[in-house]
Amino acid sequence: MTDDAGRIERYRRLLADLGGLQSAVLAFSGGLDSSFLLHAASRAMGEGLTAVTLDTPYAPRAEIAEAAALAGRLGVRHVVLPVPFPEALRDNPPERCYLCKKALFAKLLELAAGEGIAHVLDGTNQDDLGDHRPGLRALAELGIVSPLLSAGIGKADIRALSRQAGLPIWDKPSGACLLTRLPHGRRVTAEELKRIDTAETWLRSLGFPAVRLRSHGDLARLEVPRDQAPAVLEADARHDIDAKLKALGYRHVTLDLAGYRMGSLNEKPDAASVPPPCGDA
C-alpha cells in the first residue's frame, strides 16, 4: 500500500471512529493536531461536536484567537473556558505536564457530564508515542479518547491531510504552553508569562514562526532553527530586537547558537539533549 493510500485508509478509519461516538467534547488548543481533529470531527459528528478551548494564564493569546477563528470557519460550537492558574504548577515542577493534563481534562469531563456527553477527545497522535510524555498517563487515567492515535495517524498524515482539506494550519509549527519557556523550579508569575507571550508574538511578526524565548530571570535566550540565526541578526539590525526585549525588562538578550530544540530547558550539563517531558516545548 502506498503512503497516500495508507493515509486515506487511516483517515477513513478516523472518520468512522468519530462518527461512532455521535457526540463529544474536543479539547481544542488551536494547535495543528487539535485543529485537524476538529476538522475531521466536524465532518463526522456535525452538531454533536463541542470544541472547548481552555483559557489558562499560560496559553499563548494568539492560540486562543486562532482557535476561535477556525471553529467559526468550520461552523463548530466553540466554548472558551477560563481556568485560573493551578497552584500545583506555581513552581513549574518537572511533572507539570501530568499535573496540568489531570487538572484541565478533569474540567472538560465535568463540562461534558453536565451536558450529557460521554466522550472527551484530545489530539494525541501516533508520533507522540516516540517522546517521553507524562501527560499521556493523565489522559489514560481519566479515560480521554485519542482518535488520531487510535487510527494510527501521525504528524506527516496530519500535515498532508490538512493541506488537502485547505486548512490554514497545515504548515503551522508545533506549539507548547508558556511554562515550557521557564526553568523547572522557577516561581511562575502572571507578569512573566505576559512578558514572554508579548515578546514571542512580536518576534513571530518579524518572520520567525518557530521562535522560543527561554526566560532566565533578566536574561532572554532566543531559540530559532539554526538556519534562521543569520536572519535574526539581520532583523535585529532593522528592528532592534535587543532594545525591544530590554524594554520588556530583560537586561541581556542572547541568541542560542545550538538553535531551537524541543525541551531545551530540560537538558543536563552532561547531555546534548533529552526527550521533552510535555510534548513539544
Residue pairs with C-beta under 8 A, 6 or more apart in sequence:
1 9
7 157
7 160
7 161
10 151
10 152
10 153
10 157
11 40
11 151
11 153
11 157
11 161
13 151
13 152
14 40
14 44
14 147
14 148
14 150
14 151
14 153
15 40
15 43
15 44
16 44
17 147
17 150
17 151
18 24
18 40
18 41
18 44
18 45
18 147
19 44
19 45
21 45
21 48
21 118
21 119
21 121
21 145
22 45
22 48
23 45
23 48
23 49
23 50
23 117
23 118
23 119
24 41
24 45
24 48
24 49
24 50
24 112
24 117
24 118
24 119
24 120
24 121
24 145
25 50
25 51
25 52
25 108
25 111
25 112
25 115
25 117
25 119
25 120
25 121
26 34
26 37
26 38
26 41
26 49
26 50
26 51
26 52
26 120
26 121
26 122
27 34
27 52
27 54
27 104
27 105
27 108
27 120
27 121
27 122
27 123
27 144
28 34
28 35
28 38
28 51
28 52
28 53
28 67
28 71
28 78
29 53
29 54
29 59
29 63
29 67
29 123
29 175
30 53
30 63
30 64
30 65
30 66
30 67
30 70
31 63
31 123
31 169
31 172
31 174
31 175
32 155
32 158
32 159
32 162
32 169
32 170
32 172
32 174
32 175
33 123
33 124
33 125
33 148
33 155
33 158
34 122
34 123
35 67
35 70
35 162
35 167
35 169
35 172
36 123
36 148
36 158
36 161
36 162
36 167
36 169
37 121
37 123
37 147
37 148
38 49
38 51
38 70
38 71
38 74
38 76
39 74
39 162
39 165
39 167
40 147
41 49
41 121
41 147
42 49
42 74
42 75
42 76
47 77
49 76
49 77
50 76
50 77
50 78
50 79
50 115
50 117
51 67
51 71
51 76
51 77
51 78
51 79
52 78
52 79
52 80
52 81
52 108
52 111
53 64
53 67
53 68
53 78
53 79
53 80
53 81
54 81
54 83
54 104
54 107
54 108
55 64
55 80
55 81
55 82
55 83
56 83
56 85
56 104
56 177
57 84
57 85
57 190
57 193
58 85
58 89
58 177
58 178
58 179
58 188
58 193
59 177
59 178
60 175
60 177
60 178
60 197
60 200
60 201
61 197
61 201
62 201
62 204
63 175
64 80
66 169
67 78
67 80
68 78
68 80
70 167
70 168
70 169
71 77
71 78
72 78
79 111
81 107
81 111
83 104
83 107
85 188
85 190
86 99
86 100
86 103
86 104
88 99
88 103
89 96
89 99
89 100
89 179
89 188
90 187
90 188
91 185
91 186
91 187
91 188
92 179
92 182
92 183
92 184
92 185
92 186
92 187
92 188
93 99
93 184
93 185
94 184
94 277
95 134
95 277
96 179
96 184
96 277
96 278
97 133
97 134
97 135
97 138
97 277
97 278
97 279
98 134
98 135
98 137
98 138
99 138
100 135
100 177
100 179
100 278
101 135
101 138
101 139
102 138
102 141
102 142
105 120
105 122
105 138
105 139
105 142
105 144
106 142
108 120
109 120
109 142
109 143
112 118
112 119
112 120
119 145
120 142
120 144
120 145
121 144
121 145
121 146
121 147
122 139
122 144
122 145
122 146
123 146
123 148
124 136
124 139
124 146
124 148
124 149
125 146
125 148
125 149
125 153
125 154
125 155
125 157
125 158
126 148
126 149
126 152
126 153
126 154
126 157
127 154
127 155
128 136
128 149
128 279
129 149
131 275
131 276
131 279
132 275
132 276
132 277
133 276
133 277
133 278
133 279
134 277
134 278
135 278
135 279
139 146
148 158
153 161
159 170
159 171
160 170
162 169
162 170
163 170
163 171
172 209
173 209
173 210
174 262
174 279
174 280
175 280
176 278
176 279
176 280
176 281
177 278
178 193
178 196
178 197
179 188
180 212
180 263
180 265
180 276
180 278
180 280
180 281
181 196
181 212
181 213
181 214
181 215
181 265
182 188
182 192
182 196
182 214
182 215
182 265
183 216
183 265
184 265
184 266
192 215
195 215
195 248
195 249
196 213
196 215
198 248
199 213
199 220
199 244
199 245
199 248
200 211
200 212
200 213
202 244
203 211
203 213
203 222
203 241
204 211
206 235
206 239
206 241
207 231
207 235
208 224
208 228
208 231
208 232
208 235
210 224
210 225
210 228
210 260
211 222
211 223
211 224
211 260
212 222
212 223
212 224
212 260
212 264
213 220
213 221
213 222
213 223
213 245
214 220
214 221
214 222
214 223
214 256
214 264
214 265
215 221
218 249
218 250
218 251
218 252
219 250
219 251
219 252
219 253
219 254
220 245
220 250
220 252
220 253
220 254
221 254
221 255
221 256
222 232
222 241
222 253
222 254
222 255
222 256
223 256
223 258
223 259
223 260
223 261
223 264
224 231
224 232
224 255
224 259
224 260
225 259
225 260
226 257
226 258
226 259
226 260
229 255
229 257
229 259
232 241
232 255
233 255
235 241
236 242
241 253
242 253
245 253
246 253
256 264
258 264
261 267
261 273
262 276
262 280
262 281
263 273
263 274
263 275
263 276
263 277
263 278
263 281
264 273
264 281
265 281
266 274
266 275
266 276
266 277
266 281
267 273
267 274
268 274
